[in-house]
Amino acid sequence: MSYFTDALSTFTKDFAYGGAIRHLVDEGYDVDRIIREFHYPIPRENIEKMVADYQSNKTVV
C-alpha cells in the first residue's frame, strides 16, 4: 500500500469514527465495550490504535 493510500485510509476512518470513539473513551468505555456495543465496521486493531493514540496524546496535553 502506498504512503498516500495509507494516509487517506487513516484520515477517512478517523473522520468517520474517530470523534465517536474518542467520546466513548472519555465516557469510560474500553475497546471491548466499544466493539461489543457499537459494531463499528473497522478492525479491532484500528480501534485499539485510535484508543491508544488518543489516551497517550490526552495525557500529554
mmJSON file of the N, C-alpha and C atoms, coordinates in Angstrom:
{"data_MODEL":{"atom_site":{
"group_PDB":["ATOM","ATOM","ATOM","ATOM","ATOM","ATOM","ATOM","ATOM","ATOM","ATOM","ATOM","ATOM","ATOM","ATOM","ATOM","ATOM","ATOM","ATOM","ATOM","ATOM","ATOM","ATOM","ATOM","ATOM","ATOM","ATOM","ATOM","ATOM","ATOM","ATOM","ATOM","ATOM","ATOM","ATOM","ATOM","ATOM","ATOM","ATOM","ATOM","ATOM","ATOM","ATOM","ATOM","ATOM","ATOM","ATOM","ATOM","ATOM","ATOM","ATOM","ATOM","ATOM","ATOM","ATOM","ATOM","ATOM","ATOM","ATOM","ATOM","ATOM","ATOM","ATOM","ATOM","ATOM","ATOM","ATOM","ATOM","ATOM","ATOM","ATOM","ATOM","ATOM","ATOM","ATOM","ATOM","ATOM","ATOM","ATOM","ATOM","ATOM","ATOM","ATOM","ATOM","ATOM","ATOM","ATOM","ATOM","ATOM","ATOM","ATOM","ATOM","ATOM","ATOM","ATOM","ATOM","ATOM","ATOM","ATOM","ATOM","ATOM","ATOM","ATOM","ATOM","ATOM","ATOM","ATOM","ATOM","ATOM","ATOM","ATOM","ATOM","ATOM","ATOM","ATOM","ATOM","ATOM","ATOM","ATOM","ATOM","ATOM","ATOM","ATOM","ATOM","ATOM","ATOM","ATOM","ATOM","ATOM","ATOM","ATOM","ATOM","ATOM","ATOM","ATOM","ATOM","ATOM","ATOM","ATOM","ATOM","ATOM","ATOM","ATOM","ATOM","ATOM","ATOM","ATOM","ATOM","ATOM","ATOM","ATOM","ATOM","ATOM","ATOM","ATOM","ATOM","ATOM","ATOM","ATOM","ATOM","ATOM","ATOM","ATOM","ATOM","ATOM","ATOM","ATOM","ATOM","ATOM","ATOM","ATOM","ATOM","ATOM","ATOM","ATOM","ATOM","ATOM","ATOM","ATOM","ATOM","ATOM","ATOM","ATOM","ATOM"],
"id":[1,2,3,4,5,6,7,8,9,10,11,12,13,14,15,16,17,18,19,20,21,22,23,24,25,26,27,28,29,30,31,32,33,34,35,36,37,38,39,40,41,42,43,44,45,46,47,48,49,50,51,52,53,54,55,56,57,58,59,60,61,62,63,64,65,66,67,68,69,70,71,72,73,74,75,76,77,78,79,80,81,82,83,84,85,86,87,88,89,90,91,92,93,94,95,96,97,98,99,100,101,102,103,104,105,106,107,108,109,110,111,112,113,114,115,116,117,118,119,120,121,122,123,124,125,126,127,128,129,130,131,132,133,134,135,136,137,138,139,140,141,142,143,144,145,146,147,148,149,150,151,152,153,154,155,156,157,158,159,160,161,162,163,164,165,166,167,168,169,170,171,172,173,174,175,176,177,178,179,180,181,182,183],
"type_symbol":["N","C","C","N","C","C","N","C","C","N","C","C","N","C","C","N","C","C","N","C","C","N","C","C","N","C","C","N","C","C","N","C","C","N","C","C","N","C","C","N","C","C","N","C","C","N","C","C","N","C","C","N","C","C","N","C","C","N","C","C","N","C","C","N","C","C","N","C","C","N","C","C","N","C","C","N","C","C","N","C","C","N","C","C","N","C","C","N","C","C","N","C","C","N","C","C","N","C","C","N","C","C","N","C","C","N","C","C","N","C","C","N","C","C","N","C","C","N","C","C","N","C","C","N","C","C","N","C","C","N","C","C","N","C","C","N","C","C","N","C","C","N","C","C","N","C","C","N","C","C","N","C","C","N","C","C","N","C","C","N","C","C","N","C","C","N","C","C","N","C","C","N","C","C","N","C","C","N","C","C","N","C","C"],
"label_atom_id":["N","CA","C","N","CA","C","N","CA","C","N","CA","C","N","CA","C","N","CA","C","N","CA","C","N","CA","C","N","CA","C","N","CA","C","N","CA","C","N","CA","C","N","CA","C","N","CA","C","N","CA","C","N","CA","C","N","CA","C","N","CA","C","N","CA","C","N","CA","C","N","CA","C","N","CA","C","N","CA","C","N","CA","C","N","CA","C","N","CA","C","N","CA","C","N","CA","C","N","CA","C","N","CA","C","N","CA","C","N","CA","C","N","CA","C","N","CA","C","N","CA","C","N","CA","C","N","CA","C","N","CA","C","N","CA","C","N","CA","C","N","CA","C","N","CA","C","N","CA","C","N","CA","C","N","CA","C","N","CA","C","N","CA","C","N","CA","C","N","CA","C","N","CA","C","N","CA","C","N","CA","C","N","CA","C","N","CA","C","N","CA","C","N","CA","C","N","CA","C","N","CA","C","N","CA","C","N","CA","C","N","CA","C"],
"label_alt_id":[null,null,null,null,null,null,null,null,null,null,null,null,null,null,null,null,null,null,null,null,null,null,null,null,null,null,null,null,null,null,null,null,null,null,null,null,null,null,null,null,null,null,null,null,null,null,null,null,null,null,null,null,null,null,null,null,null,null,null,null,null,null,null,null,null,null,null,null,null,null,null,null,null,null,null,null,null,null,null,null,null,null,null,null,null,null,null,null,null,null,null,null,null,null,null,null,null,null,null,null,null,null,null,null,null,null,null,null,null,null,null,null,null,null,null,null,null,null,null,null,null,null,null,null,null,null,null,null,null,null,null,null,null,null,null,null,null,null,null,null,null,null,null,null,null,null,null,null,null,null,null,null,null,null,null,null,null,null,null,null,null,null,null,null,null,null,null,null,null,null,null,null,null,null,null,null,null,null,null,null,null,null,null],
"label_comp_id":["MET","MET","MET","SER","SER","SER","TYR","TYR","TYR","PHE","PHE","PHE","THR","THR","THR","ASP","ASP","ASP","ALA","ALA","ALA","LEU","LEU","LEU","SER","SER","SER","THR","THR","THR","PHE","PHE","PHE","THR","THR","THR","LYS","LYS","LYS","ASP","ASP","ASP","PHE","PHE","PHE","ALA","ALA","ALA","TYR","TYR","TYR","GLY","GLY","GLY","GLY","GLY","GLY","ALA","ALA","ALA","ILE","ILE","ILE","ARG","ARG","ARG","HIS","HIS","HIS","LEU","LEU","LEU","VAL","VAL","VAL","ASP","ASP","ASP","GLU","GLU","GLU","GLY","GLY","GLY","TYR","TYR","TYR","ASP","ASP","ASP","VAL","VAL","VAL","ASP","ASP","ASP","ARG","ARG","ARG","ILE","ILE","ILE","ILE","ILE","ILE","ARG","ARG","ARG","GLU","GLU","GLU","PHE","PHE","PHE","HIS","HIS","HIS","TYR","TYR","TYR","PRO","PRO","PRO","ILE","ILE","ILE","PRO","PRO","PRO","ARG","ARG","ARG","GLU","GLU","GLU","ASN","ASN","ASN","ILE","ILE","ILE","GLU","GLU","GLU","LYS","LYS","LYS","MET","MET","MET","VAL","VAL","VAL","ALA","ALA","ALA","ASP","ASP","ASP","TYR","TYR","TYR","GLN","GLN","GLN","SER","SER","SER","ASN","ASN","ASN","LYS","LYS","LYS","THR","THR","THR","VAL","VAL","VAL","VAL","VAL","VAL"],
"label_asym_id":["A","A","A","A","A","A","A","A","A","A","A","A","A","A","A","A","A","A","A","A","A","A","A","A","A","A","A","A","A","A","A","A","A","A","A","A","A","A","A","A","A","A","A","A","A","A","A","A","A","A","A","A","A","A","A","A","A","A","A","A","A","A","A","A","A","A","A","A","A","A","A","A","A","A","A","A","A","A","A","A","A","A","A","A","A","A","A","A","A","A","A","A","A","A","A","A","A","A","A","A","A","A","A","A","A","A","A","A","A","A","A","A","A","A","A","A","A","A","A","A","A","A","A","A","A","A","A","A","A","A","A","A","A","A","A","A","A","A","A","A","A","A","A","A","A","A","A","A","A","A","A","A","A","A","A","A","A","A","A","A","A","A","A","A","A","A","A","A","A","A","A","A","A","A","A","A","A","A","A","A","A","A","A"],
"label_entity_id":["1","1","1","1","1","1","1","1","1","1","1","1","1","1","1","1","1","1","1","1","1","1","1","1","1","1","1","1","1","1","1","1","1","1","1","1","1","1","1","1","1","1","1","1","1","1","1","1","1","1","1","1","1","1","1","1","1","1","1","1","1","1","1","1","1","1","1","1","1","1","1","1","1","1","1","1","1","1","1","1","1","1","1","1","1","1","1","1","1","1","1","1","1","1","1","1","1","1","1","1","1","1","1","1","1","1","1","1","1","1","1","1","1","1","1","1","1","1","1","1","1","1","1","1","1","1","1","1","1","1","1","1","1","1","1","1","1","1","1","1","1","1","1","1","1","1","1","1","1","1","1","1","1","1","1","1","1","1","1","1","1","1","1","1","1","1","1","1","1","1","1","1","1","1","1","1","1","1","1","1","1","1","1"],
"label_seq_id":[1,1,1,2,2,2,3,3,3,4,4,4,5,5,5,6,6,6,7,7,7,8,8,8,9,9,9,10,10,10,11,11,11,12,12,12,13,13,13,14,14,14,15,15,15,16,16,16,17,17,17,18,18,18,19,19,19,20,20,20,21,21,21,22,22,22,23,23,23,24,24,24,25,25,25,26,26,26,27,27,27,28,28,28,29,29,29,30,30,30,31,31,31,32,32,32,33,33,33,34,34,34,35,35,35,36,36,36,37,37,37,38,38,38,39,39,39,40,40,40,41,41,41,42,42,42,43,43,43,44,44,44,45,45,45,46,46,46,47,47,47,48,48,48,49,49,49,50,50,50,51,51,51,52,52,52,53,53,53,54,54,54,55,55,55,56,56,56,57,57,57,58,58,58,59,59,59,60,60,60,61,61,61],
"pdbx_PDB_ins_code":[null,null,null,null,null,null,null,null,null,null,null,null,null,null,null,null,null,null,null,null,null,null,null,null,null,null,null,null,null,null,null,null,null,null,null,null,null,null,null,null,null,null,null,null,null,null,null,null,null,null,null,null,null,null,null,null,null,null,null,null,null,null,null,null,null,null,null,null,null,null,null,null,null,null,null,null,null,null,null,null,null,null,null,null,null,null,null,null,null,null,null,null,null,null,null,null,null,null,null,null,null,null,null,null,null,null,null,null,null,null,null,null,null,null,null,null,null,null,null,null,null,null,null,null,null,null,null,null,null,null,null,null,null,null,null,null,null,null,null,null,null,null,null,null,null,null,null,null,null,null,null,null,null,null,null,null,null,null,null,null,null,null,null,null,null,null,null,null,null,null,null,null,null,null,null,null,null,null,null,null,null,null,null],
"Cartn_x":[0.854,0.0,0.897,0.559,1.378,1.172,2.092,2.008,0.733,0.424,-0.765,-2.03,-2.126,-3.305,-3.476,-2.379,-2.428,-2.875,-2.33,-2.707,-4.17,-4.635,-6.032,-6.97,-6.6,-7.404,-7.492,-6.378,-6.352,-7.207,-7.069,-7.856,-9.352,-9.734,-11.149,-11.736,-11.023,-11.507,-11.603,-10.615,-10.659,-11.826,-12.058,-13.167,-14.498,-14.63,-15.898,-16.164,-15.142,-15.338,-14.537,-13.498,-12.565,-13.208,-14.022,-14.66,-15.556,-16.317,-17.22,-16.427,-15.363,-14.555,-13.878,-13.355,-12.727,-13.752,-14.945,-16.009,-16.322,-16.413,-16.707,-15.585,-14.351,-13.217,-13.345,-13.703,-13.899,-15.026,-16.001,-17.119,-16.77,-15.542,-15.094,-15.171,-15.49,-15.575,-14.179,-14.007,-12.766,-13.004,-11.955,-12.049,-13.104,-13.099,-14.064,-15.497,-15.776,-17.143,-17.54,-16.612,-16.886,-17.251,-16.487,-16.748,-18.067,-18.294,-19.499,-20.779,-20.762,-21.991,-22.229,-21.197,-21.387,-21.112,-20.478,-20.306,-19.76,-18.731,-18.117,-17.519,-17.67,-17.18,-15.695,-14.891,-13.449,-12.804,-11.612,-10.953,-10.643,-10.619,-10.308,-8.977,-7.999,-6.674,-6.749,-7.611,-7.748,-8.365,-9.368,-9.992,-8.979,-8.227,-7.208,-6.182,-5.768,-4.784,-5.372,-6.624,-7.262,-7.326,-7.724,-7.849,-6.472,-5.484,-4.135,-3.549,-3.689,-3.175,-3.86,-5.169,-5.921,-5.497,-5.376,-5.005,-3.594,-2.674,-1.303,-1.207,-1.939,-1.931,-2.705,-3.714,-4.547,-3.754,-2.881,-2.104,-0.999,-0.584,0.459,-0.073,-1.304,-1.88,-2.328],
"Cartn_y":[-1.176,0.0,1.236,2.207,3.414,4.28,5.168,6.076,6.908,7.419,8.243,7.452,6.24,5.403,5.105,4.808,4.537,5.777,6.922,8.172,8.507,8.317,8.597,7.661,6.402,5.437,5.81,6.176,6.584,7.823,8.799,10.023,9.73,8.895,8.564,7.878,6.909,6.201,7.143,8.015,8.952,9.913,10.375,11.29,10.609,9.363,8.644,8.175,7.706,7.06,7.667,8.394,8.86,9.685,10.648,11.503,10.72,9.8,8.983,8.087,7.491,6.606,7.402,8.578,9.411,9.82,10.138,10.492,9.313,8.116,6.935,6.668,6.871,6.709,7.71,8.946,9.955,9.562,8.814,8.348,7.09,6.571,5.428,4.085,4.088,2.829,2.309,0.996,0.4,-0.188,-0.706,-1.222,-2.321,-3.257,-4.352,-3.85,-2.894,-2.376,-1.601,-0.846,-0.117,-1.105,-2.166,-3.166,-3.873,-4.259,-5.018,-4.205,-2.948,-2.161,-1.366,-1.08,-0.176,-0.798,-1.92,-2.665,-1.806,-1.009,-0.22,-1.169,-0.878,-1.786,-1.592,-1.536,-1.452,-2.497,-2.95,-3.992,-3.544,-4.522,-4.279,-3.538,-3.921,-3.305,-1.798,-1.374,0.05,0.775,0.164,0.774,0.837,-0.243,-0.248,0.855,1.036,2.081,3.462,3.697,5.0,5.3,4.303,4.484,4.744,3.944,4.109,5.466,5.866,7.165,8.297,8.201,9.247,9.338,8.193,8.207,8.734,8.379,8.865,10.36,10.846,12.28,13.073,12.482,13.16,13.442,12.545,12.731,13.777,13.989,14.97,16.377,16.6,17.953,18.396],
"Cartn_z":[0.0,0.0,0.0,-0.81,-0.883,0.357,0.57,1.716,1.635,0.441,0.262,0.56,0.047,0.27,1.755,2.428,3.863,4.64,4.294,4.971,4.711,3.489,3.158,3.914,4.019,4.755,6.234,6.816,8.225,8.445,7.559,7.67,7.574,6.617,6.405,7.625,8.179,9.367,10.559,10.709,11.826,11.675,10.47,10.222,10.497,10.062,10.191,11.619,12.325,13.617,14.76,14.439,15.472,16.566,16.184,17.184,18.126,17.559,18.375,19.326,18.816,19.657,20.767,20.453,21.494,22.551,22.118,23.064,23.99,23.42,24.236,25.24,24.832,25.755,26.902,26.574,27.626,28.577,28.076,28.904,29.703,29.526,30.305,29.596,28.319,27.575,27.261,27.31,26.842,25.452,24.836,23.472,23.365,24.306,24.248,24.276,25.128,25.232,23.97,23.413,22.175,21.067,20.948,19.905,20.167,21.386,21.744,21.523,21.873,21.859,20.58,19.8,18.668,17.303,17.228,15.967,14.827,15.097,14.035,12.996,11.717,10.667,10.355,11.397,11.226,12.124,11.753,12.544,13.978,14.855,16.271,16.421,15.626,15.713,15.472,14.551,14.275,15.467,16.086,17.265,18.406,18.608,19.656,19.425,18.167,17.854,18.106,17.69,17.94,19.434,20.214,21.662,22.279,21.914,22.473,22.098,20.836,20.402,21.154,21.295,21.986,23.451,24.104,25.525,25.727,24.845,25.013,24.719,23.731,23.43,24.466,25.023,26.019,27.3,27.695,28.915,28.721,27.478,27.194,27.323,26.899,26.865,28.22],
"occupancy":[1.0,1.0,1.0,1.0,1.0,1.0,1.0,1.0,1.0,1.0,1.0,1.0,1.0,1.0,1.0,1.0,1.0,1.0,1.0,1.0,1.0,1.0,1.0,1.0,1.0,1.0,1.0,1.0,1.0,1.0,1.0,1.0,1.0,1.0,1.0,1.0,1.0,1.0,1.0,1.0,1.0,1.0,1.0,1.0,1.0,1.0,1.0,1.0,1.0,1.0,1.0,1.0,1.0,1.0,1.0,1.0,1.0,1.0,1.0,1.0,1.0,1.0,1.0,1.0,1.0,1.0,1.0,1.0,1.0,1.0,1.0,1.0,1.0,1.0,1.0,1.0,1.0,1.0,1.0,1.0,1.0,1.0,1.0,1.0,1.0,1.0,1.0,1.0,1.0,1.0,1.0,1.0,1.0,1.0,1.0,1.0,1.0,1.0,1.0,1.0,1.0,1.0,1.0,1.0,1.0,1.0,1.0,1.0,1.0,1.0,1.0,1.0,1.0,1.0,1.0,1.0,1.0,1.0,1.0,1.0,1.0,1.0,1.0,1.0,1.0,1.0,1.0,1.0,1.0,1.0,1.0,1.0,1.0,1.0,1.0,1.0,1.0,1.0,1.0,1.0,1.0,1.0,1.0,1.0,1.0,1.0,1.0,1.0,1.0,1.0,1.0,1.0,1.0,1.0,1.0,1.0,1.0,1.0,1.0,1.0,1.0,1.0,1.0,1.0,1.0,1.0,1.0,1.0,1.0,1.0,1.0,1.0,1.0,1.0,1.0,1.0,1.0,1.0,1.0,1.0,1.0,1.0,1.0],
"B_iso_or_equiv":[0.0,0.0,0.0,0.0,0.0,0.0,0.0,0.0,0.0,0.0,0.0,0.0,0.0,0.0,0.0,0.0,0.0,0.0,0.0,0.0,0.0,0.0,0.0,0.0,0.0,0.0,0.0,0.0,0.0,0.0,0.0,0.0,0.0,0.0,0.0,0.0,0.0,0.0,0.0,0.0,0.0,0.0,0.0,0.0,0.0,0.0,0.0,0.0,0.0,0.0,0.0,0.0,0.0,0.0,0.0,0.0,0.0,0.0,0.0,0.0,0.0,0.0,0.0,0.0,0.0,0.0,0.0,0.0,0.0,0.0,0.0,0.0,0.0,0.0,0.0,0.0,0.0,0.0,0.0,0.0,0.0,0.0,0.0,0.0,0.0,0.0,0.0,0.0,0.0,0.0,0.0,0.0,0.0,0.0,0.0,0.0,0.0,0.0,0.0,0.0,0.0,0.0,0.0,0.0,0.0,0.0,0.0,0.0,0.0,0.0,0.0,0.0,0.0,0.0,0.0,0.0,0.0,0.0,0.0,0.0,0.0,0.0,0.0,0.0,0.0,0.0,0.0,0.0,0.0,0.0,0.0,0.0,0.0,0.0,0.0,0.0,0.0,0.0,0.0,0.0,0.0,0.0,0.0,0.0,0.0,0.0,0.0,0.0,0.0,0.0,0.0,0.0,0.0,0.0,0.0,0.0,0.0,0.0,0.0,0.0,0.0,0.0,0.0,0.0,0.0,0.0,0.0,0.0,0.0,0.0,0.0,0.0,0.0,0.0,0.0,0.0,0.0,0.0,0.0,0.0,0.0,0.0,0.0],
"pdbx_formal_charge":[null,null,null,null,null,null,null,null,null,null,null,null,null,null,null,null,null,null,null,null,null,null,null,null,null,null,null,null,null,null,null,null,null,null,null,null,null,null,null,null,null,null,null,null,null,null,null,null,null,null,null,null,null,null,null,null,null,null,null,null,null,null,null,null,null,null,null,null,null,null,null,null,null,null,null,null,null,null,null,null,null,null,null,null,null,null,null,null,null,null,null,null,null,null,null,null,null,null,null,null,null,null,null,null,null,null,null,null,null,null,null,null,null,null,null,null,null,null,null,null,null,null,null,null,null,null,null,null,null,null,null,null,null,null,null,null,null,null,null,null,null,null,null,null,null,null,null,null,null,null,null,null,null,null,null,null,null,null,null,null,null,null,null,null,null,null,null,null,null,null,null,null,null,null,null,null,null,null,null,null,null,null,null],
"auth_seq_id":[1,1,1,2,2,2,3,3,3,4,4,4,5,5,5,6,6,6,7,7,7,8,8,8,9,9,9,10,10,10,11,11,11,12,12,12,13,13,13,14,14,14,15,15,15,16,16,16,17,17,17,18,18,18,19,19,19,20,20,20,21,21,21,22,22,22,23,23,23,24,24,24,25,25,25,26,26,26,27,27,27,28,28,28,29,29,29,30,30,30,31,31,31,32,32,32,33,33,33,34,34,34,35,35,35,36,36,36,37,37,37,38,38,38,39,39,39,40,40,40,41,41,41,42,42,42,43,43,43,44,44,44,45,45,45,46,46,46,47,47,47,48,48,48,49,49,49,50,50,50,51,51,51,52,52,52,53,53,53,54,54,54,55,55,55,56,56,56,57,57,57,58,58,58,59,59,59,60,60,60,61,61,61],
"auth_comp_id":["MET","MET","MET","SER","SER","SER","TYR","TYR","TYR","PHE","PHE","PHE","THR","THR","THR","ASP","ASP","ASP","ALA","ALA","ALA","LEU","LEU","LEU","SER","SER","SER","THR","THR","THR","PHE","PHE","PHE","THR","THR","THR","LYS","LYS","LYS","ASP","ASP","ASP","PHE","PHE","PHE","ALA","ALA","ALA","TYR","TYR","TYR","GLY","GLY","GLY","GLY","GLY","GLY","ALA","ALA","ALA","ILE","ILE","ILE","ARG","ARG","ARG","HIS","HIS","HIS","LEU","LEU","LEU","VAL","VAL","VAL","ASP","ASP","ASP","GLU","GLU","GLU","GLY","GLY","GLY","TYR","TYR","TYR","ASP","ASP","ASP","VAL","VAL","VAL","ASP","ASP","ASP","ARG","ARG","ARG","ILE","ILE","ILE","ILE","ILE","ILE","ARG","ARG","ARG","GLU","GLU","GLU","PHE","PHE","PHE","HIS","HIS","HIS","TYR","TYR","TYR","PRO","PRO","PRO","ILE","ILE","ILE","PRO","PRO","PRO","ARG","ARG","ARG","GLU","GLU","GLU","ASN","ASN","ASN","ILE","ILE","ILE","GLU","GLU","GLU","LYS","LYS","LYS","MET","MET","MET","VAL","VAL","VAL","ALA","ALA","ALA","ASP","ASP","ASP","TYR","TYR","TYR","GLN","GLN","GLN","SER","SER","SER","ASN","ASN","ASN","LYS","LYS","LYS","THR","THR","THR","VAL","VAL","VAL","VAL","VAL","VAL"],
"auth_asym_id":["A","A","A","A","A","A","A","A","A","A","A","A","A","A","A","A","A","A","A","A","A","A","A","A","A","A","A","A","A","A","A","A","A","A","A","A","A","A","A","A","A","A","A","A","A","A","A","A","A","A","A","A","A","A","A","A","A","A","A","A","A","A","A","A","A","A","A","A","A","A","A","A","A","A","A","A","A","A","A","A","A","A","A","A","A","A","A","A","A","A","A","A","A","A","A","A","A","A","A","A","A","A","A","A","A","A","A","A","A","A","A","A","A","A","A","A","A","A","A","A","A","A","A","A","A","A","A","A","A","A","A","A","A","A","A","A","A","A","A","A","A","A","A","A","A","A","A","A","A","A","A","A","A","A","A","A","A","A","A","A","A","A","A","A","A","A","A","A","A","A","A","A","A","A","A","A","A","A","A","A","A","A","A"],
"auth_atom_id":["N","CA","C","N","CA","C","N","CA","C","N","CA","C","N","CA","C","N","CA","C","N","CA","C","N","CA","C","N","CA","C","N","CA","C","N","CA","C","N","CA","C","N","CA","C","N","CA","C","N","CA","C","N","CA","C","N","CA","C","N","CA","C","N","CA","C","N","CA","C","N","CA","C","N","CA","C","N","CA","C","N","CA","C","N","CA","C","N","CA","C","N","CA","C","N","CA","C","N","CA","C","N","CA","C","N","CA","C","N","CA","C","N","CA","C","N","CA","C","N","CA","C","N","CA","C","N","CA","C","N","CA","C","N","CA","C","N","CA","C","N","CA","C","N","CA","C","N","CA","C","N","CA","C","N","CA","C","N","CA","C","N","CA","C","N","CA","C","N","CA","C","N","CA","C","N","CA","C","N","CA","C","N","CA","C","N","CA","C","N","CA","C","N","CA","C","N","CA","C","N","CA","C","N","CA","C","N","CA","C","N","CA","C"],
"pdbx_PDB_model_num":[1,1,1,1,1,1,1,1,1,1,1,1,1,1,1,1,1,1,1,1,1,1,1,1,1,1,1,1,1,1,1,1,1,1,1,1,1,1,1,1,1,1,1,1,1,1,1,1,1,1,1,1,1,1,1,1,1,1,1,1,1,1,1,1,1,1,1,1,1,1,1,1,1,1,1,1,1,1,1,1,1,1,1,1,1,1,1,1,1,1,1,1,1,1,1,1,1,1,1,1,1,1,1,1,1,1,1,1,1,1,1,1,1,1,1,1,1,1,1,1,1,1,1,1,1,1,1,1,1,1,1,1,1,1,1,1,1,1,1,1,1,1,1,1,1,1,1,1,1,1,1,1,1,1,1,1,1,1,1,1,1,1,1,1,1,1,1,1,1,1,1,1,1,1,1,1,1,1,1,1,1,1,1]
}}}
